[in-house]
Structures are given as C-alpha cells and as structure tokens.
Amino acid sequence: MLNNILILSLQISLLRTTLGGNVLIWPMEGSHWLNIKIIIDELIEKEHNVTVLVASGALFITPTSNSSLTFEIYKVSFGKERIEGVIRNFVLTWLENRPSPSTIWRFYQEMAIVIKDFHMVSREICDAVLENQKLMEKLKKSKFEVLLSDPIFPCGDIVALKLGIPFMYSLRFSPASTVEKHCGKVPYPPSYVPAILSELTDQMTFSDRIRNFISYHLQDYMFETLWKSWDSYYSEALGRSTTLCETMGKAEIWLIRTYWDFEFPRPYLPNFEFVGGLHCKPANPLPKEMEDFVQSSGEDGVVVFSLGSMVKNLTEEKANLIASALAQIPQKVLWRYKGKKPATLGTNTRLYDWIPQNDILGHPKTKAFITHGGTNGIYEAIYHGVPMVGIPMFADQPDNIAHMKAKGAAVELNMNTMTREDLFNALRAVINEPSYKENAMRLSRIHHDQPMKPLDRAVFWIEFVMRNKGAKHLRVAAHDLNWVQYHSLDVIGFLLACVATAVFLVTKCCLFSYKKFCKTGKKKKRE
C-alpha cells in the first residue's frame, strides 16, 4: 500500500513537471522589474521554469536563490554607475524641462539627447547577448516556449525570433507612445484620445485639441528620428531587410499595466490585454512598532507619504517646507525619506527608510496618500480606495495624476512651485471633502469588479501563447498593409481618379452635344 502511494505521488510530481513550461524574460530596470517579478513569481507558483536574461551591470535586477528561477548573467562593458547616470540624466532633464504648451518643443529636444544616450546603453546590451554565441546556443537548447519582454529595452524580440519562439510585451506605455500606435497598430484619434505626456483628459476644449494634435506630431517626429535608427540594427541582426516596427508588430500579446479604472475610454485591439494593478493584494499586518504608531493616531488616522524608490531625498529647503506643512495636520504621518531629518519635522511625523506601502494603504486608519504618481503606487491606492495628493515629477507621473484628478480621486501639486499652505490645503481637501474618498472607493469597486484578477489574466495569456504557439488569430491585418494602404490613400486616389474621369467624360459629352446642337440650330436658321 505504501509503495503504491509513493508511486502515485511520483507520477503526480512528474505530471506537474511536464505541465510546466520554459519562459524566458527580457527585463527592464526600476519599477518595470518589480512588475515583471510579480508575474515571474506567479509563473513559478504554477510550476513553470523561468530564466531571466540580465546584464552584469544591472542596477535593480538581482539574482535570488529560488531553484525555479534562473538568472543568465551576460557580461557588458559598463557597470551599475552607467545605468544610474542614464536614469539620473533622464530625471533631471525632465524636471528642468517639464513639458507645457509653451515649452513642449524644447522638452522634446532635450529629451532626444537623453534618449540617444539610453539607446547607446541598449545597443551594448543587445550586442552582449546576440554576439555571445555560447549564450545563444545555451538558450536554444533550453527549448523556451515564450519570451516576455519589456519593449522599453529593445532587442528582446530579436532574441525571440532568433530562438524561433513567440514573444509578448509587458508595459505601461512606450516612449512617446508611438510604438503602440505605429508598431502595435492601435488607433489614436487625437480628437478625444489624449497624447501620452500631454497631461490632457478625454474632455478637451478646442485649444486642448490643438495642443494634443501638435503633441502627437512631435511624438511622431521623435519616433522617426530616434527609434527609426534601430531599423538598420534590426535588419543586420535578423539577416534580412526589416524595421523595428515590423518586428515589434509580431508580438503575440501586449500586456498593458493599466485598466479602465485608470484609463479613459478609447479603442484598443484584441491582442492588447489590461493587467493594471497585478501587483496589488490584501494588506498584511504592520510591524508592531509601526502598528502602535498608526493606532496612536486615534480617530484622525494617518497619512502615507512616499515619492517612490527613485527619489531618495530632497533639497533641505523643500524638505523643511513639506515637514512644516505635515506638522500642521492632526493626522499622524508615515514618510518614506532617506535624506537629512528636516528641522521643521513635527511630532506627528515619523521618517522611514522603507515602508510596507501596500499594507499601510490597506490599513483602515489611512486617510490619504501623498504620492509622486508612479503607476504602482497609484494602483495600490485604487485597490484600497485611498484618495491622493499627487506631486508628479517625471515620466508617466504627471499623466497618471492628471487621470486621477480627472476622476475626482486626487489633488495635484507642483513640486517646484508649491507652498506650505498649498500642501496643507490639498491634504485637508482630500481628507475632509467626502467626494475624494467616494471617488477613490468607486475606482476601487471598478478595479475589484473583474471576472479575473489582473495577475491571473497576465499569466493566462502567457500560458495561452505557450499552449497555442502564439496568438496569430488576434493580430489585425493592419500589420500587413503599408502606410498608403492603411490610410486607404490608394483607394481614395482611385476613387478620385474615377470621379475625375467621369466628370471629364460627362463634360466632353456635354460639349460635344452642345456643339452639335449649335451646328444644327445654325443650319436650320439658314434654311
């Protein structure tokens, strides 16, 4: 009997092993990695074997001891300081040239310089993998079934095609959002779909639509001048004439890290799936010291303050301004901050190097969240129904806060111009005016009222692609059309030619009939 049980257990174990697939990950740094890591953990939970390709100079992506997770570390010529430098330049350039209607052209000019530097790093990463024959042979022998890539770092798609496996993307949005438009073939009507980075909503005035129209064309220009430079690299790497867009258009599924609790209604395609908030989960108990501090707030509750992992400190002047504003509110404040302790710090505020943000936001005593507007933090606030004070600084943060402000769940402040009174009044508004909490709870209900959890949806589509060797049935025929055909310019030209020909023939017939009539009339008069 015991032997039969052991044999059955062994068979079940072997069956579970055979059901598991091999997944290859082409990751991106920063918060992008945190999102991919959540998916990786769930894939491992479902008995899949996951391999992450990571450069030796990676900043945030660090190997773990998990036996089901393999890190293939390849050598690059740069260290962590190079990645840090690129990120630092990106943030500083954005802060110094934040786009507005009057500065948008200069913003794109300055960002083009930073993006070129980013592309240089990206190409070094691509070369380090594609030119490493030993690594490529090892990857081929591993028989991967799908590659999951973050398109911010180009080249994952090239690796997938060289290995002969389908690939998918996971992203919030791509640079200038033109990759989804040009390469994914997603419709972007400028009349009601706000351009990425525009900080506009779907309710636009005439002047807003002018600004939106210009934003789209500037983004198209940036794509043509910067991202198109990858076309020759892709052609050389794949050994045939191709483009970055043509290659990216082969993606089976695009996992978009937002949802309709966050987005404005707009057209998308069947192979675009929304998985916003996939990292969110119910709150766990807080550490005892932190829980005691939260409980000491009484009926007033607490405020959570975090500017994310990228902003570790502030200028002394700005830190004192914020601390003095926080000291005026009756709530206790948990502030994630690694800088010098502000001189104006109130007794109601406690500084932490790190906080369990999701767990605090899910605490019943949390009244408001002061955030930089990162997608991860915003989704945790949506998940738990917490109103926000947004202080966006760079990248998608201004757009994210603009979305929350439009949906009535946030107040926005400008880090460069806000005063102590501005921050105090913003906090008082989101805490004391019921509409902010009501709107935050409404978004929370929308987020939770889904037939499938976002993380489950992401894993389902990865497994779907593995089972079916792709998802070609969801890929629109627009990928097979050139620019002229896509915009029906050939059809319009043909129809115009037909109309012109018809007009010409009718005119000729009329003139001929008229002349004949005139001749007949003159002949009758002479008779």
C-alpha positions as CSV (number, residue, x, y, z in Angstrom):
1,M,0.0,0.0,0.0
2,L,2.8,2.4,0.9
3,N,4.6,1.6,-2.3
4,N,1.5,2.4,-4.3
5,I,1.1,5.7,-2.6
6,L,4.8,6.6,-3.3
7,I,4.5,5.6,-6.9
8,L,1.3,7.7,-7.3
9,S,3.0,10.7,-5.7
10,L,5.9,10.3,-8.0
11,Q,3.6,10.1,-11.0
12,I,1.8,13.3,-9.9
13,S,5.1,15.0,-9.4
14,L,6.3,14.1,-12.9
15,L,3.0,15.1,-14.4
16,R,3.3,18.6,-12.7
17,T,6.8,18.9,-14.1
18,T,5.8,18.1,-17.6
19,L,2.9,20.6,-17.5
20,G,5.3,23.4,-16.6
21,G,6.8,25.3,-19.5
22,N,10.0,27.2,-20.0
23,V,9.7,31.0,-20.1
24,L,12.4,33.5,-21.0
25,I,12.3,37.1,-19.6
26,W,13.9,40.2,-21.2
27,P,13.5,42.7,-18.3
28,M,13.7,46.4,-17.8
29,E,15.2,48.3,-14.8
30,G,13.4,50.1,-11.9
31,S,9.7,49.7,-11.2
32,H,9.3,47.8,-14.5
33,W,11.3,45.0,-13.0
34,L,9.1,44.9,-9.9
35,N,6.0,44.3,-12.2
36,I,7.7,41.6,-14.2
37,K,8.9,40.0,-10.9
38,I,5.3,39.6,-9.7
39,I,4.5,37.8,-12.9
40,I,7.6,35.6,-12.6
41,D,6.7,34.6,-9.0
42,E,3.2,33.6,-10.2
43,L,4.6,31.6,-13.1
44,I,6.9,29.8,-10.7
45,E,4.0,29.1,-8.4
46,K,2.3,27.4,-11.4
47,E,5.4,25.1,-11.9
48,H,6.9,26.9,-14.9
49,N,10.7,27.3,-15.2
50,V,11.7,30.9,-15.7
51,T,15.0,32.3,-17.0
52,V,15.9,36.0,-16.7
53,L,18.5,37.5,-19.1
54,V,20.3,40.1,-17.0
55,A,23.3,42.3,-17.8
56,S,26.3,42.2,-15.4
57,G,25.8,46.0,-14.9
58,A,22.2,45.7,-13.9
59,L,21.1,48.1,-11.2
60,F,17.9,46.6,-9.6
61,I,17.7,43.1,-11.1
62,T,19.5,40.9,-8.6
63,P,19.7,37.0,-8.6
64,T,17.8,35.0,-6.0
65,S,18.2,31.5,-4.6
66,N,14.9,30.3,-6.0
67,S,15.6,27.0,-7.8
68,S,12.9,27.5,-10.3
69,L,14.2,30.9,-11.3
70,T,17.5,31.1,-13.3
71,F,19.5,34.2,-14.0
72,E,21.6,34.1,-17.1
73,I,24.1,36.9,-16.4
74,Y,25.9,38.2,-19.5
75,K,28.9,40.5,-19.5
76,V,28.6,44.1,-20.5
77,S,31.3,46.8,-20.7
78,F,29.6,49.1,-18.2
79,G,28.8,48.9,-14.5
80,K,25.8,50.0,-12.4
81,E,27.0,53.6,-12.3
82,R,26.3,53.8,-16.1
83,I,22.7,52.8,-15.6
84,E,22.4,55.2,-12.6
85,G,23.8,58.0,-14.8
86,V,21.3,57.5,-17.6
87,I,18.4,57.4,-15.1
88,R,19.8,60.5,-13.3
89,N,20.1,62.4,-16.5
90,F,16.6,61.4,-17.5
91,V,15.1,62.6,-14.3
92,L,17.0,65.8,-14.1
93,T,16.3,66.7,-17.8
94,W,12.6,66.0,-17.2
95,L,12.5,68.1,-14.0
96,E,14.2,71.0,-15.7
97,N,12.1,70.9,-18.9
98,R,8.7,69.6,-17.8
99,P,6.5,69.9,-20.9
100,S,3.9,72.6,-21.1
101,P,2.2,74.3,-24.1
102,S,5.0,76.9,-24.3
103,T,8.0,74.5,-23.7
104,I,7.0,71.3,-25.4
105,W,9.3,71.7,-28.3
106,R,12.3,72.4,-26.1
107,F,11.3,69.4,-23.9
108,Y,11.4,67.0,-26.8
109,Q,14.7,68.5,-28.0
110,E,16.3,67.9,-24.6
111,M,14.8,64.5,-24.1
112,A,16.1,63.4,-27.5
113,I,19.7,63.8,-26.1
114,V,18.9,61.7,-23.1
115,I,17.1,59.0,-25.3
116,K,20.2,58.8,-27.6
117,D,22.3,58.0,-24.5
118,F,19.8,55.4,-23.4
119,H,19.9,53.8,-26.9
120,M,23.7,53.5,-26.7
121,V,23.3,51.5,-23.5
122,S,20.5,49.5,-25.0
123,R,22.7,48.6,-28.1
124,E,25.5,47.5,-25.8
125,I,23.1,45.2,-24.0
126,C,21.8,43.8,-27.4
127,D,25.3,43.2,-28.7
128,A,26.4,41.5,-25.4
129,V,23.6,38.9,-25.9
130,L,23.4,38.5,-29.7
131,E,27.2,38.3,-30.1
132,N,27.6,35.8,-27.3
133,Q,27.4,32.6,-29.3
134,K,27.8,30.3,-26.3
135,L,24.9,32.0,-24.5
136,M,22.6,31.9,-27.6
137,E,23.4,28.2,-28.1
138,K,22.5,27.5,-24.5
139,L,19.2,29.4,-24.9
140,K,18.4,27.4,-28.0
141,K,19.0,24.1,-26.1
142,S,16.7,25.2,-23.3
143,K,13.7,25.0,-25.6
144,F,11.8,28.1,-24.4
145,E,8.2,28.3,-25.3
146,V,7.7,32.1,-25.0
147,L,9.7,35.3,-24.3
148,L,8.2,38.0,-22.2
149,S,9.8,41.4,-22.9
150,D,9.6,45.0,-21.8
151,P,9.8,47.0,-25.0
152,I,11.5,50.0,-23.3
153,F,14.7,48.0,-23.7
154,P,14.7,47.0,-27.4
155,C,16.1,43.6,-28.6
156,G,14.0,41.1,-26.7
157,D,12.0,40.5,-29.9
158,I,15.2,39.8,-31.9
159,V,16.3,37.2,-29.3
160,A,12.8,35.5,-29.6
161,L,12.9,35.4,-33.4
162,K,16.4,34.0,-33.4
163,L,15.3,31.3,-30.9
164,G,12.2,30.7,-33.0
165,I,9.7,31.3,-30.2
166,P,6.7,33.6,-29.8
167,F,7.1,36.8,-27.7
168,M,4.9,39.1,-25.7
169,Y,5.3,42.6,-24.2
170,S,4.6,43.9,-20.8
171,L,4.4,47.7,-20.5
172,R,2.7,50.8,-19.1
173,F,3.3,52.7,-22.3
174,S,6.3,53.0,-24.6
175,P,8.4,56.1,-25.2
176,A,6.3,58.8,-27.0
177,S,3.6,56.1,-27.1
178,T,4.3,55.8,-30.8
179,V,5.3,52.2,-30.6
180,E,1.8,51.1,-29.7
181,K,0.4,53.4,-32.5
182,H,2.9,52.7,-35.3
183,C,4.0,49.1,-34.4
184,G,1.0,47.8,-32.5
185,K,-1.4,49.5,-34.9
186,V,-3.6,50.8,-32.0
187,P,-5.9,53.7,-33.2
188,Y,-5.1,57.1,-31.6
189,P,-7.8,59.6,-32.7
190,P,-6.4,62.9,-31.5
191,S,-9.8,64.4,-31.2
192,Y,-10.5,62.5,-27.9
193,V,-7.5,60.3,-27.0
194,P,-5.0,62.4,-25.1
195,A,-1.4,62.0,-26.2
196,I,0.9,60.4,-23.7
197,L,2.8,63.1,-21.6
198,S,0.2,65.7,-22.6
199,E,-1.5,65.7,-19.2
200,L,-4.8,66.1,-21.0
201,T,-8.0,64.1,-20.5
202,D,-10.6,62.9,-23.0
203,Q,-12.7,66.0,-22.3
204,M,-10.7,68.6,-24.4
205,T,-11.5,72.1,-25.4
206,F,-10.6,73.4,-28.8
207,S,-7.3,74.7,-27.6
208,D,-6.6,71.4,-25.8
209,R,-7.2,69.6,-29.1
210,I,-4.8,71.9,-30.9
211,R,-2.2,71.1,-28.2
212,N,-3.0,67.4,-28.4
213,F,-2.7,67.4,-32.2
214,I,0.7,69.1,-32.0
215,S,1.9,66.7,-29.3
216,Y,1.1,63.7,-31.5
217,H,3.0,65.1,-34.4
218,L,6.0,65.9,-32.2
219,Q,6.0,62.4,-30.8
220,D,5.8,61.0,-34.4
221,Y,8.8,63.2,-35.3
222,M,10.7,61.9,-32.3
223,F,9.9,58.3,-33.3
224,E,11.0,58.9,-36.9
225,T,14.3,60.5,-35.8
226,L,15.2,58.4,-32.8
227,W,13.5,55.0,-32.8
228,K,13.8,54.6,-36.5
229,S,17.5,54.5,-36.1
230,W,17.1,50.9,-34.9
231,D,15.8,49.7,-38.3
232,S,19.3,49.1,-39.6
233,Y,20.3,47.3,-36.4
234,Y,17.3,45.0,-36.6
235,S,17.9,44.3,-40.3
236,E,21.5,43.4,-39.6
237,A,20.7,41.2,-36.6
238,L,18.0,39.3,-38.3
239,G,19.8,39.0,-41.6
240,R,17.0,40.5,-43.7
241,S,15.6,43.9,-44.6
242,T,13.2,44.8,-41.8
243,T,12.3,47.6,-39.3
244,L,11.8,47.9,-35.6
245,C,8.1,48.4,-36.1
246,E,7.7,45.4,-38.4
247,T,9.5,43.2,-35.8
248,M,7.6,44.6,-32.8
249,G,4.3,44.1,-34.7
250,K,4.9,40.3,-34.5
251,A,4.3,40.4,-30.7
252,E,1.5,37.9,-29.9
253,I,0.1,39.8,-26.9
254,W,0.7,43.2,-25.3
255,L,0.1,43.2,-21.6
256,I,-0.8,46.8,-20.7
257,R,-0.3,47.6,-17.0
258,T,-3.5,49.8,-16.6
259,Y,-7.2,49.2,-16.6
260,W,-10.5,51.1,-17.2
261,D,-10.4,52.3,-13.5
262,F,-7.4,54.3,-14.7
263,E,-7.7,54.8,-18.4
264,F,-10.2,57.0,-20.4
265,P,-12.4,55.0,-22.8
266,R,-10.6,54.6,-26.1
267,P,-10.1,52.0,-28.9
268,Y,-7.8,49.1,-28.4
269,L,-7.1,45.8,-30.3
270,P,-7.8,42.2,-29.4
271,N,-4.2,41.3,-28.6
272,F,-3.9,44.2,-26.1
273,E,-4.8,42.9,-22.6
274,F,-5.2,45.1,-19.5
275,V,-3.5,43.9,-16.3
276,G,-3.3,47.1,-14.3
277,G,-2.7,46.5,-10.5
278,L,-1.4,43.0,-11.0
279,H,0.9,43.5,-8.0
280,C,-1.9,44.6,-5.6
281,K,-3.0,42.3,-2.8
282,P,-4.9,42.5,0.5
283,A,-3.0,44.2,3.3
284,N,-0.9,42.3,5.8
285,P,-0.5,43.2,9.4
286,L,2.1,46.0,10.0
287,P,5.2,45.6,12.1
288,K,4.4,46.1,15.8
289,E,6.2,49.4,16.2
290,M,4.5,50.8,13.0
291,E,1.1,49.5,14.1
292,D,1.5,51.2,17.5
293,F,2.3,54.5,15.8
294,V,-0.7,54.1,13.5
295,Q,-3.1,53.2,16.4
296,S,-1.9,56.2,18.3
297,S,-3.5,58.5,15.7
298,G,-6.9,57.8,17.1
299,E,-9.9,59.0,15.1
300,D,-7.8,61.3,12.9
301,G,-6.0,58.5,11.2
302,V,-2.8,58.5,9.2
303,V,-1.3,59.9,6.0
304,V,1.2,57.9,3.9
305,F,3.9,59.9,2.1
306,S,6.3,58.3,-0.5
307,L,8.0,59.7,-3.6
308,G,9.0,56.2,-4.7
309,S,12.3,54.4,-5.0
310,M,13.9,56.8,-7.5
311,V,13.7,60.0,-5.3
312,K,15.6,59.3,-2.1
313,N,16.0,62.8,-0.8
314,L,15.1,66.5,-1.4
315,T,16.8,69.8,-1.0
316,E,16.9,71.0,2.6
317,E,14.6,73.9,1.8
318,K,12.0,71.7,0.1
319,A,12.1,69.0,2.9
320,N,11.6,71.7,5.5
321,L,8.6,73.1,3.6
322,I,7.0,69.7,3.4
323,A,7.7,68.9,7.0
324,S,6.2,72.1,8.3
325,A,3.0,71.5,6.3
326,L,2.7,68.0,7.6
327,A,3.2,69.3,11.2
328,Q,0.0,71.3,10.9
329,I,-2.4,68.4,10.2
330,P,-4.0,66.4,13.0
331,Q,-3.2,63.1,11.4
332,K,0.0,61.0,12.0
333,V,2.3,60.8,9.0
334,L,4.5,57.9,7.8
335,W,7.0,59.4,5.5
336,R,9.4,57.3,3.4
337,Y,12.5,59.5,3.3
338,K,16.3,58.9,3.4
339,G,17.5,62.4,3.4
340,K,18.6,64.6,6.3
341,K,16.0,65.0,9.0
342,P,14.1,68.3,8.4
343,A,14.4,70.9,11.1
344,T,10.7,71.6,10.9
345,L,9.7,67.9,11.4
346,G,6.6,67.7,13.6
347,T,6.0,65.3,16.4
348,N,3.1,63.7,14.3
349,T,5.6,62.7,11.5
350,R,7.8,59.7,11.5
351,L,10.6,59.0,8.9
352,Y,11.3,55.6,7.5
353,D,13.9,54.3,5.1
354,W,11.3,51.9,3.7
355,I,7.6,51.3,4.4
356,P,5.3,48.4,3.5
357,Q,3.3,50.7,1.3
358,N,0.6,48.3,0.2
359,D,-0.1,47.2,3.8
360,I,-0.3,50.8,5.2
361,L,-2.6,51.9,2.3
362,G,-4.8,49.0,3.2
363,H,-5.0,49.9,6.9
364,P,-8.4,51.2,8.0
365,K,-6.9,54.3,9.6
366,T,-5.2,55.5,6.4
367,K,-6.9,58.7,5.2
368,A,-4.7,59.9,2.3
369,F,-1.7,59.1,0.2
370,I,0.9,61.7,-0.8
371,T,2.4,60.2,-4.0
372,H,4.8,61.1,-6.8
373,G,2.3,59.4,-9.2
374,G,4.0,56.2,-10.1
375,T,1.7,53.6,-11.6
376,N,2.4,51.0,-8.9
377,G,1.6,53.4,-6.0
378,I,-1.5,54.7,-7.7
379,Y,-2.8,51.2,-8.2
380,E,-2.3,50.3,-4.6
381,A,-4.3,53.4,-3.7
382,I,-7.0,52.5,-6.1
383,Y,-7.0,48.9,-4.8
384,H,-7.6,50.1,-1.2
385,G,-9.8,53.1,-2.1
386,V,-7.4,55.8,-0.7
387,P,-7.6,59.4,-2.1
388,M,-4.4,61.0,-3.2
389,V,-2.3,64.2,-3.2
390,G,-0.2,64.0,-6.3
391,I,3.2,65.6,-6.6
392,P,4.4,64.3,-10.0
393,M,7.9,64.9,-11.3
394,F,8.8,62.9,-14.4
395,A,7.9,60.2,-16.9
396,D,4.3,59.0,-16.7
397,Q,3.7,60.6,-13.3
398,P,2.1,63.9,-14.5
399,D,-0.2,61.9,-16.8
400,N,-1.1,59.5,-14.0
401,I,-2.0,62.2,-11.6
402,A,-4.0,64.0,-14.3
403,H,-6.0,60.8,-14.8
404,M,-6.7,60.6,-11.0
405,K,-7.5,64.3,-10.8
406,A,-10.0,64.0,-13.7
407,K,-11.7,61.0,-12.0
408,G,-12.0,63.1,-8.8
409,A,-9.7,61.0,-6.6
410,A,-6.7,63.3,-6.3
411,V,-5.5,66.9,-5.9
412,E,-2.3,67.8,-7.9
413,L,0.5,70.0,-6.7
414,N,3.7,71.2,-8.5
415,M,6.8,70.3,-6.6
416,N,8.7,73.4,-7.9
417,T,6.1,76.0,-7.0
418,M,4.0,74.6,-4.1
419,T,4.0,76.4,-0.8
420,R,3.4,75.0,2.7
421,E,-0.2,76.3,2.5
422,D,-0.7,74.5,-0.8
423,L,0.2,71.1,0.7
424,F,-1.7,71.7,3.8
425,N,-4.9,72.8,1.9
426,A,-4.6,69.8,-0.5
427,L,-4.4,67.3,2.4
428,R,-7.3,69.0,4.2
429,A,-9.3,68.8,1.0
430,V,-8.8,65.1,0.2
431,I,-9.3,64.1,3.9
432,N,-12.3,66.3,4.8
433,E,-14.2,66.6,1.5
434,P,-16.2,63.3,1.1
435,S,-16.2,63.4,-2.7
436,Y,-12.5,62.4,-2.9
437,K,-13.0,59.3,-0.7
438,E,-16.2,58.4,-2.5
439,N,-14.5,58.6,-5.9
440,A,-11.5,56.6,-4.7
441,M,-13.9,53.9,-3.4
442,R,-15.7,54.0,-6.8
443,L,-12.5,53.3,-8.6
444,S,-11.7,50.6,-6.1
445,R,-15.0,48.9,-6.8
446,I,-14.4,49.0,-10.6
447,H,-11.0,47.5,-10.1
448,H,-12.2,44.7,-7.9
449,D,-15.3,44.0,-10.1
450,Q,-13.5,42.0,-12.8
451,P,-14.2,38.4,-13.9
452,M,-10.5,37.6,-13.4
453,K,-7.7,39.1,-11.3
454,P,-5.1,41.1,-13.3
455,L,-2.3,38.8,-12.3
456,D,-4.3,35.7,-13.3
457,R,-5.1,37.4,-16.6
458,A,-1.5,38.1,-17.3
459,V,-0.4,34.5,-16.5
460,F,-3.4,33.1,-18.5
461,W,-2.3,34.9,-21.7
462,I,1.3,33.8,-21.2
463,E,0.2,30.2,-20.9
464,F,-2.2,30.7,-23.8
465,V,0.6,31.7,-26.1
466,M,2.7,28.7,-24.8
467,R,-0.2,26.2,-25.4
468,N,-1.1,27.6,-28.9
469,K,2.4,28.5,-30.1
470,G,1.2,32.1,-30.4
471,A,-2.0,34.1,-30.8
472,K,-2.0,35.0,-34.5
473,H,-5.8,35.0,-34.6
474,L,-5.8,38.2,-32.5
475,R,-3.4,40.0,-34.8
476,V,-5.1,42.6,-37.0
477,A,-4.4,42.6,-40.8
478,A,-3.2,46.2,-40.5
479,H,0.3,44.8,-39.9
480,D,0.3,43.5,-43.5
481,L,-0.5,46.9,-45.0
482,N,1.8,49.7,-45.9
483,W,1.2,53.3,-44.9
484,V,-0.6,54.2,-48.1
485,Q,-2.9,51.1,-47.9
486,Y,-3.5,51.6,-44.1
487,H,-4.9,55.1,-44.7
488,S,-6.7,54.0,-47.8
489,L,-4.9,56.6,-49.8
490,D,-4.7,54.3,-52.8
491,V,-8.5,53.7,-52.7
492,I,-9.1,57.5,-52.3
493,G,-6.8,58.2,-55.2
494,F,-8.5,55.6,-57.4
495,L,-12.0,56.9,-56.5
496,L,-10.9,60.5,-57.2
497,A,-9.5,59.3,-60.5
498,C,-12.8,57.6,-61.3
499,V,-14.7,60.8,-60.4
500,A,-12.3,63.0,-62.4
501,T,-12.6,60.6,-65.4
502,A,-16.4,60.6,-65.1
503,V,-16.5,64.4,-64.9
504,F,-14.2,64.6,-67.8
505,L,-16.3,62.2,-69.9
506,V,-19.6,64.0,-69.0
507,T,-18.1,67.4,-69.7
508,K,-16.8,66.1,-73.1
509,C,-20.2,64.6,-73.9
510,C,-21.9,67.8,-72.9
511,L,-19.6,69.9,-75.0
512,F,-19.9,67.6,-78.0
513,S,-23.8,67.7,-77.7
514,Y,-23.7,71.5,-77.3
515,K,-21.5,71.9,-80.4
516,K,-23.7,69.6,-82.4
517,F,-26.8,71.4,-81.2
518,C,-25.3,74.7,-82.2
519,K,-24.4,73.5,-85.6
520,T,-27.9,72.0,-86.1
521,G,-29.5,75.3,-85.0
522,K,-27.4,77.4,-87.4
523,K,-28.3,75.1,-90.3
524,K,-32.0,75.4,-89.5
525,K,-31.8,79.2,-89.5
526,R,-30.1,79.3,-92.8
527,E,-32.8,77.0,-94.3
